[in-house]
Amino acid sequence: LRALGSDTVSKHPAAAVAAAWMAAVTGDQEALARHLDELGPVLDHGPLPDRTHSVESAVSLIQGMYGYGGPIEMMAGARRSVELETDARTTQYSMAQRNLGHAAYVLGDLAAAVPPLTKAVHSEAALPMVRLFALSENSLVHAELGQHELSREMAERAMEIAAERELYAMPQARSLAFTALGQAQAAAGKLGDALTTLEQGRALRRKFPSIGPWPSIHNLLVMSRVAVEVGDVVLAQELLDDLALRLDRY
């Protein structure tokens, strides 16, 4: 993208979409906002070379995937991308379904979260990272529904994908798998193991703190509960203070 130059990128919708994705992936919210503004006049352009339905769909997928703008924007982007990405044979379909399920979970609608997350998990076209996200989030949903055995199975499968597909350079995905596993361990009464697992996920996120807010928020929510359960009030307060700062913007 640097070799193309900003003027060239801004004049070509596919290149500008690629630039927006890269800004989202690396947590550069200033650049992301700039690229999304540039794409405003060409939302109906498409399909794109990567089979995304349109520029509008790409923008919606980015908003739904990373949620930098908060839960309401995340849900709006997820719903729109599900409307546009209807071909179940594409990667974009699985991404849209995962985004919708995650947004529903964040907004507290557990029943609505399960079907799209399940579709993303079973999509043959899903990228490993998307499947890992969907499994981890589905695990957290089922934990809140009291279905702890199913939650544990999903968390363990998410960890297997992280190892099998060597997603070590993608902390935003791996940390969520650690969070799901830590929740499952805590539900089974293994509180010490849970804290260790959750701290591993937290350490991954600290290396790349600007990439997508929600995996860190999920980690802090689960870890603070476990800290209370083991009686570590100091740690619980530290985690909740961090969580409050992250949530204040929304």
N, C-alpha and C positions, 0 to 999 in steps of 0.2 A: 504493500500500500504506500509506503514511503517512496518507493521507486516510481510509482505512478504519479505521485504528487497530488496535493489536496485539490487543485483545480480540476484535474482529470477525474478524480474520484467523485467529486461533487456533481459532475455533469453526466455520470453514467449510473443509473439506478442500481444495477447489480453490484457495482464496485462500492457504492455508498452503503448498500445493505451489508456487504462484507465488512466494511469499516465499522458499521454500527454493531455488528456481532462481535468484532474483535474488541471494541470499547467495552461492551457488556461483559465479555469473558474476562477481561483484565481489570474490571472495576473502575474504569475511567469514566465516571459519570458526566463530567464536563464534556468530554468528546462525544459521548453517547447522545447527550441532549442536542449537541450541534448537528450530529448526523441525522437524528430523527427530524429535526427542523428542516434540514435539506431535503428529506424524503417526503415531506408534507405535500408538495405539489404533484407528486408522481405516485400517489398511493394505488392508483388503478393500473399501474404498469405491471405486466406479467404475462405468462408465468416466467419465473426466473430460472437461470441455468441449473440450479440445484433442485428444481422441481417444486419450489415453493410457489403456491398459487399466485401470489402477487406481492408487491411491495407492502401493501396494507397488511397482508398476512404475516410477512416477515416482521414488521413493526409489532404486531400483536403477539407474535411468538416471543419476541425479545421481552416485551413488557410482562407477559405471563410467566416466562421462564425465570427471570431474575428478580422481579418485584421491587426494583429500586424505588418506584413511585408509591409504594404502599399497597395494602390489601385490596382497596377498591379498584385502583388502576390495574392491579394484577388480575383480579377477577374479570374486569372488562376486557383486557387483552386476551385472557384465556377463552372467554365465551366467544369472542369474535374469531379467533383462530380456529376454534372447533367448527364454527359455521362455514369457514372458508376451506379448511383442510379436511375434506371428506373421503379422500382416497386412502383406504386402510393399508395399501401397499407401500405407502411412503413414510419416510422418516418424520416428515412434518406432522402427519396424522398422530403418530405416537407422542410427539412432543406436545401437541395441542391437548391431547387427552391427559397426559401427565400434568400439564399446567392447570387444567381445569380441576383435577382432583386435588392438587396441592392448594390451590386458592380456596376451594371449599373447606379443606381442613383448617387452613389459617382462619377462615371466617366462622369456624365452629360447626359447620354442617357435615357431620361425620357420615351420615347416610348418603349424602350426595357425593362425597369424596371417593367412596369405594369403587363404584362402577368405572369411572374414567381411569383411575389408577390401575385397576385390574386390566383394562383394555391396553394400557401402555405396557404393562408387564408382559402381556402375552402377544404383543405385536411383533411379528417376525422382522419388521423393518426397523425396529427401535435400536438406536445406538446403545452400546453398553452403558454409557453414562446415564441416558434417559431411563433405561430399565432399572439401573441401580437406584436412581432417585425415586422412581415409582415404587419399587419394593420397600425402600426405607420408609417412605411416607405412608405407604399402606400398612407397614408394620406399626408405626406410631398410631395410626387411626385405629387399628384393631386392638392395640393395647388400651386405648381409651374406651373402646367398646367392651372391654373385659375378656377378649378372646386371646388369651396370653400365649397359648400354644401356637396358634396360627401366627401371631405376632413374632414369636421367636423364630419360627421357620422362615419367615420372610426376611428377618434381619440377618439370619445366617446365610441365606441365599445372596443377599446384597453383599455381604463380606466376601463370599466366594467369587462373585463377579469382579469385585475390586482386585482380587488376587489373580484370577484367571486372565483378565484382560489388562492387567498391569496398569491400573488407573492411578499410579502413584503420583503423577504430576498434576492430578486434578483434585486438589484438596477439598473443593466445594462438594464434590461427589462422595469422596471417601469419608469425610467427616460426618456426613449424614448417616452413613452405614454404621459408624461407630456409635452414633447417638441412638439409633434403633436397637442395636445390640445391647447397649448399656441399659436402655429401658427394659428390654426383655430379661436381662440378668437381674435387675432390681425387682421385677415382678416375681421372679423365681426365688427371691430372698437372698441372692448373692450380691449383697450391697457393696462389699469390698471390691469384688471383680467389676461391678458396675461403675464405681467411681474411677477405677483404673482405665476402663474402656472409654468412659466419657472424657477423661482428661486427655487421652490420646487424640480423640476427635477435636477437642478444644485446642490442643497444641497445633494440629494441622491448620486450623482456621487462623491461628495467630500469625502464622507465616505469611498469609495472604489476607489481611483483614478487610480489604476493600472489595473483595469479590462477592457480590450477592449477599444481602443481609440475613436471609432466612435460615440457612443451615446453622449459622451461629446462634440465632434466636432459639431454634429448636433445641440445640445442644444446651444452652443456658437454662431453658425451662426444665428439661429433664434432669440435668445435673444438680440444679438447686433443690429440686424435690428429693433427690437421693441424698444430698448433703443434710437436709433436714431429717430424713429417716435415720441416718447414722449418728445424728446428734452433733454434727459439726456446724454450729451456728455461725462461726466466723466465716467459714467458706461459703455457706449459704448466703450470708449477707453480701459478701463480695460478688458472688454470681448475680444476685438480684439487683445490686447497684449497677453492674455492667448491663444487665438486661434492661433496666429502666432507661438508661442513657440511649440504648439502641431503639427502644420503642417510643421514646418521647417525640421523635420526628413524625410519627404517624398519629 
